[in-house]
Amino acid sequence: MIKSTLSLLLLLLIASGDTIKNNASVTITIKGVPPGEASDLNGPYSVYNDGTINLPHIKSVKAAGKSPSQLASTIEGMYKNQQIYSNPTVNVAYAASVENDSKMITFITEHGSRNVPYMKGMSLQTAIAAAGGPQTFDSKRYAILERNQKTYNYDLQQMKHRHEKIYPNDVIRLPHINSGIFSKLKGIFSKN
Protein backbone atom coordinates (compact mmCIF):
# COMPACT_ATOMS: atom_id res chain seq x y z
CA MET A 1 0.00 0.00 0.00
CA ILE A 2 2.73 2.47 0.97
CA LYS A 3 4.83 1.40 -2.03
CA SER A 4 1.93 1.97 -4.47
CA THR A 5 1.15 5.36 -2.89
CA LEU A 6 4.79 6.39 -3.19
CA SER A 7 4.87 5.19 -6.80
CA LEU A 8 1.79 7.27 -7.62
CA LEU A 9 3.28 10.34 -5.93
CA LEU A 10 6.53 9.86 -7.84
CA LEU A 11 4.60 9.51 -11.11
CA LEU A 12 2.67 12.71 -10.36
CA LEU A 13 5.88 14.58 -9.52
CA ILE A 14 7.57 13.37 -12.70
CA ALA A 15 4.49 14.22 -14.76
CA SER A 16 4.22 17.73 -13.28
CA GLY A 17 6.53 19.03 -16.01
CA ASP A 18 4.75 17.10 -18.78
CA THR A 19 2.14 18.68 -20.96
CA ILE A 20 -1.40 17.43 -20.55
CA LYS A 21 -2.68 15.20 -23.36
CA ASN A 22 -6.13 14.64 -24.88
CA ASN A 23 -8.15 11.77 -23.33
CA ALA A 24 -6.16 11.96 -20.10
CA SER A 25 -7.22 12.75 -16.57
CA VAL A 26 -6.30 15.62 -14.27
CA THR A 27 -7.12 16.03 -10.60
CA ILE A 28 -7.96 19.56 -9.54
CA THR A 29 -7.91 20.96 -6.02
CA ILE A 30 -9.15 24.51 -5.43
CA LYS A 31 -8.65 26.49 -2.22
CA GLY A 32 -9.81 29.98 -1.37
CA VAL A 33 -13.45 29.25 -2.20
CA PRO A 34 -16.41 28.81 0.17
CA PRO A 35 -16.10 25.49 2.07
CA GLY A 36 -19.39 24.12 0.73
CA GLU A 37 -18.27 24.75 -2.85
CA ALA A 38 -14.76 23.31 -2.54
CA SER A 39 -16.09 19.76 -2.33
CA ASP A 40 -18.12 20.38 -5.51
CA LEU A 41 -15.04 21.61 -7.41
CA ASN A 42 -12.28 19.28 -6.23
CA GLY A 43 -11.74 15.97 -7.96
CA PRO A 44 -10.82 14.23 -11.19
CA TYR A 45 -11.69 15.71 -14.59
CA SER A 46 -11.54 14.12 -18.04
CA VAL A 47 -9.61 15.81 -20.83
CA TYR A 48 -11.76 15.40 -23.95
CA ASN A 49 -10.69 14.66 -27.51
CA ASP A 50 -10.72 18.41 -28.22
CA GLY A 51 -8.28 18.99 -25.34
CA THR A 52 -10.73 20.68 -22.98
CA ILE A 53 -12.08 19.96 -19.51
CA ASN A 54 -15.41 21.16 -18.12
CA LEU A 55 -15.41 22.87 -14.73
CA PRO A 56 -18.37 24.11 -12.69
CA HIS A 57 -19.33 27.74 -13.41
CA ILE A 58 -16.76 28.28 -16.21
CA LYS A 59 -17.44 25.21 -18.36
CA SER A 60 -14.88 24.56 -21.10
CA VAL A 61 -11.18 25.17 -20.37
CA LYS A 62 -8.35 24.26 -22.78
CA ALA A 63 -6.08 21.79 -20.92
CA ALA A 64 -4.19 19.78 -23.56
CA GLY A 65 -0.78 21.19 -24.42
CA LYS A 66 -0.42 22.97 -21.08
CA SER A 67 1.63 21.95 -18.09
CA PRO A 68 -0.29 21.36 -14.84
CA SER A 69 0.95 24.71 -13.47
CA GLN A 70 -0.13 26.54 -16.66
CA LEU A 71 -3.58 24.97 -16.44
CA ALA A 72 -3.81 25.92 -12.75
CA SER A 73 -2.98 29.55 -13.62
CA THR A 74 -5.55 29.55 -16.45
CA ILE A 75 -8.30 28.22 -14.15
CA GLU A 76 -7.45 30.75 -11.42
CA GLY A 77 -7.58 33.56 -13.97
CA MET A 78 -10.91 32.44 -15.39
CA TYR A 79 -12.57 32.23 -11.96
CA LYS A 80 -11.19 35.70 -11.07
CA ASN A 81 -11.95 37.37 -14.43
CA GLN A 82 -15.52 36.09 -14.43
CA GLN A 83 -15.83 37.28 -10.80
CA ILE A 84 -16.88 33.86 -9.58
CA TYR A 85 -14.18 33.64 -6.91
CA SER A 86 -11.97 36.52 -5.81
CA ASN A 87 -8.87 34.62 -4.70
CA PRO A 88 -8.84 30.94 -5.76
CA THR A 89 -5.68 28.86 -5.48
CA VAL A 90 -5.70 25.96 -7.93
CA ASN A 91 -3.52 22.84 -7.93
CA VAL A 92 -3.51 20.45 -10.88
CA ALA A 93 -2.13 16.92 -10.66
CA TYR A 94 -1.56 15.01 -13.89
CA ALA A 95 -0.45 11.42 -14.35
CA ALA A 96 1.00 10.96 -17.83
CA SER A 97 -0.41 7.45 -18.15
CA VAL A 98 -4.05 6.88 -17.32
CA GLU A 99 -4.96 3.35 -16.33
CA ASN A 100 -8.67 3.83 -16.95
CA ASP A 101 -8.57 5.54 -20.35
CA SER A 102 -10.52 2.79 -22.13
CA LYS A 103 -13.35 2.67 -19.57
CA MET A 104 -16.33 4.90 -20.21
CA ILE A 105 -19.55 6.15 -18.68
CA THR A 106 -22.52 7.31 -20.74
CA PHE A 107 -24.25 10.64 -20.18
CA ILE A 108 -27.77 11.02 -21.64
CA THR A 109 -29.98 14.10 -21.88
CA GLU A 110 -32.86 15.23 -24.07
CA HIS A 111 -30.19 16.56 -26.46
CA GLY A 112 -28.53 13.18 -27.01
CA SER A 113 -25.88 11.00 -25.44
CA ARG A 114 -22.12 11.08 -25.17
CA ASN A 115 -19.46 8.85 -23.71
CA VAL A 116 -17.15 10.30 -21.08
CA PRO A 117 -13.86 8.67 -20.00
CA TYR A 118 -14.17 7.05 -16.59
CA MET A 119 -11.69 8.13 -13.91
CA LYS A 120 -11.11 6.28 -10.67
CA GLY A 121 -12.75 8.13 -7.78
CA MET A 122 -15.26 9.91 -10.02
CA SER A 123 -18.46 11.06 -8.30
CA LEU A 124 -21.88 11.65 -9.82
CA GLN A 125 -21.27 15.39 -9.69
CA THR A 126 -17.83 15.27 -11.33
CA ALA A 127 -19.17 12.90 -14.01
CA ILE A 128 -21.97 15.35 -14.85
CA ALA A 129 -19.46 18.22 -14.97
CA ALA A 130 -17.06 16.17 -17.10
CA ALA A 131 -19.88 15.54 -19.59
CA GLY A 132 -20.52 19.27 -19.92
CA GLY A 133 -23.19 19.65 -17.27
CA PRO A 134 -26.92 20.15 -17.74
CA GLN A 135 -28.15 22.05 -20.80
CA THR A 136 -30.86 24.73 -20.67
CA PHE A 137 -33.88 22.48 -20.08
CA ASP A 138 -32.14 19.54 -18.39
CA SER A 139 -32.75 18.98 -14.72
CA LYS A 140 -30.07 20.55 -12.57
CA ARG A 141 -31.55 18.92 -9.49
CA TYR A 142 -32.35 15.29 -10.36
CA ALA A 143 -30.30 12.54 -11.95
CA ILE A 144 -30.95 8.91 -12.76
CA LEU A 145 -28.11 6.40 -12.57
CA GLU A 146 -28.31 3.05 -14.34
CA ARG A 147 -25.89 0.37 -13.15
CA ASN A 148 -25.98 -3.37 -13.74
CA GLN A 149 -29.57 -3.23 -15.04
CA LYS A 150 -30.79 -1.38 -11.92
CA THR A 151 -31.96 2.23 -11.72
CA TYR A 152 -31.17 4.66 -8.89
CA ASN A 153 -32.66 8.14 -8.42
CA TYR A 154 -30.64 11.06 -7.01
CA ASP A 155 -31.44 14.53 -5.71
CA LEU A 156 -28.33 16.57 -6.53
CA GLN A 157 -29.12 19.08 -3.77
CA GLN A 158 -28.17 16.36 -1.29
CA MET A 159 -24.41 16.19 -0.78
CA LYS A 160 -24.38 12.42 -0.29
CA HIS A 161 -26.12 12.04 -3.66
CA ARG A 162 -23.69 14.41 -5.46
CA HIS A 163 -20.80 12.36 -4.10
CA GLU A 164 -22.21 8.97 -5.15
CA LYS A 165 -19.33 6.94 -6.57
CA ILE A 166 -19.43 6.26 -10.31
CA TYR A 167 -18.11 3.09 -11.97
CA PRO A 168 -17.21 2.14 -15.56
CA ASN A 169 -20.22 1.47 -17.80
CA ASP A 170 -22.59 3.51 -15.61
CA VAL A 171 -25.27 5.47 -17.46
CA ILE A 172 -26.30 8.89 -16.11
CA ARG A 173 -29.54 10.52 -17.28
CA LEU A 174 -30.65 14.09 -16.65
CA PRO A 175 -34.40 14.35 -17.34
CA HIS A 176 -35.95 17.29 -19.20
CA ILE A 177 -37.61 19.68 -16.73
CA ASN A 178 -40.99 19.36 -18.48
CA SER A 179 -40.96 15.56 -18.61
CA GLY A 180 -43.03 13.09 -16.64
CA ILE A 181 -39.81 11.59 -15.25
CA PHE A 182 -38.83 14.97 -13.78
CA SER A 183 -42.28 15.28 -12.14
CA LYS A 184 -42.00 11.73 -10.77
CA LEU A 185 -38.59 12.43 -9.24
CA LYS A 186 -39.83 15.71 -7.78
CA GLY A 187 -42.67 13.77 -6.14
CA ILE A 188 -40.34 11.08 -4.78
CA PHE A 189 -37.92 13.52 -3.19
CA SER A 190 -40.55 15.97 -1.89
CA LYS A 191 -41.82 13.15 0.38
CA ASN A 192 -38.37 12.81 2.03
N, C-alpha and C positions, 0 to 999 in steps of 0.2 A: 504494500500500500504506500509506504513512504517512498520507495524507489520509483513507483509509477508517478506519484505526485511530483517528485523531484525531476523526473524525465519530462513531464508536461511543462513545468516551470522553465526548465532549460530550453525546451522547444520554443516556448513563448518568448523568452529572452533572445534567442537566436533569431527568431522571426521578426522581432521588433524593428529591425532595419530593413526587412523585406517589403516589397510593395504588395499591396492587397490585390488578389486576383479575382476574376469573375467566378461565380459558383462556389465561393469559399464561405467561411463563417468568421465573424468578428464578435467579440464580446465587449459590450460597452458598459462602463460604469460612470454615472454622472453624480457629482456632488454639488452642493450649493443651490439645490432646488428644495422646495417644500418636502418634508419627510414622507408624506403620503404619496407624492408623485415620484419619488426616487425609485420605489419598488416597481412602478409601472414602466419606468424608462430603462432600468438596468437589466441586462441579460444578453443572450445571444441574438444575433441578427444575420440573416442570409444576405449574401451579395449575389444579386441577380445576374442573368446573362448580359444585361446592358451595363453592368458594373455599378449599379446603385443599390442602396439599402433604403428601407422605409422606416422612419422614426416617428414616434408620436409628435403631433403638432406641426412638424416641418416636412413630413412626408419624404420625398425622394432626395437622397444625398449621394453624390458621386463618390464612390469608395475605391473602385479598382484603379490601380496605377498610383495610389497614394501610399505613403508609409502610415503606420498606425498613428504616429504623432501628427502628421499632416491632416489625417482624417479627424483626429480629436480637435485640432485647431479649427477646422472647417465647421464642425458641429457646434463648438462653442460660439463661433462667430454668427452662425445662423440663428441660434437661440437668442443671442444678444440683439442682433440686427432686427429680428422680427419682434423684439420686445416681449418674448415669452418668458425668459429668465434673465435676470440682470447680471448674475455673476456665476454661471455654471463652470465647473471644472470637469472636463471629460477625459477619461482614460479608455484607450482602445487596445485590446489584446487580440493578436492575430496568430493563429497557428498555420504555418504554410501548407501543411497537409491536413486535410479534413477527412476523418475516418468515416463520416456519415454522408459523404457527398452524393451517393447513389440512392439514398433513402429519401422518400418524398412524403409530404402530406398534401391533401387536396382541399382547396378553399373554394366554396361555391356560394354565389350570390345570384340575385335576379339577373345580373349582367353577364353571367357565364361562370366558368370555372377555370382555375389555374393551379398548376402544381407548384409547390414551394419546397425547397430543400429542407429536409429535417435536420435539426441540430440537437445534439444531446442536451438535455436540461431545458428544452423549449417549453414555455407555458402557453396556455390558450391565448392569453393576451399578446405575447410576443409573436405567436404564429399569425394572429390576425394582423398585427402591425407589419410583419414580414411580407404578408400577402398584399399589402397596400391599404389595409384598413377598410372600414365600411364606406360605400359610396353614398350618394345623396339620399336615396330612399331605402337603404339597408338599415336594419336594426343596429343601433349602437349599444343597445342594452342586452339583447338576448342572442344566444348562440346555441346551435345544436351540434353535438359532437357524435359522430358515428364511428364506433370501434368494434371490430370483431362481430359484426352483424347485430350490435346493440346500439340503441340511441339514448343519449344523455342530454338533458336540457340544462342550460346555464344562464344565470342572471349576472351579467358582467359588472353590475354595481356592487356585487359581493366579492370582496377580496379573495376569499378562498376559491371562488369560481374562476376569477381572472388568472389565478396561479395554478389551475388544474394542469397537471403534467400531460404533455402531448407525446405521442409515440409515432414511429413510422407507419405509414398507410392509414393514419387517421383521416377522417373527412370532417371538415368544419363548414357549417352552413350558417349564413346570416340571413334571416327571413326578411322579406320586403315589409315595410311598416304598415302597409295596407292589406296584408295577406291574412288569411284565416289562421295560419300557423303563428303569426305574431300575436294575434288576439288570444289564441289558446295559451301561449307562453305567458302573456300578461296575466291571464286568469290564474294560471298555476302559481305564479310567484306572488300575486297579490294576496293569496290565501296564507302565505308564510309570514 
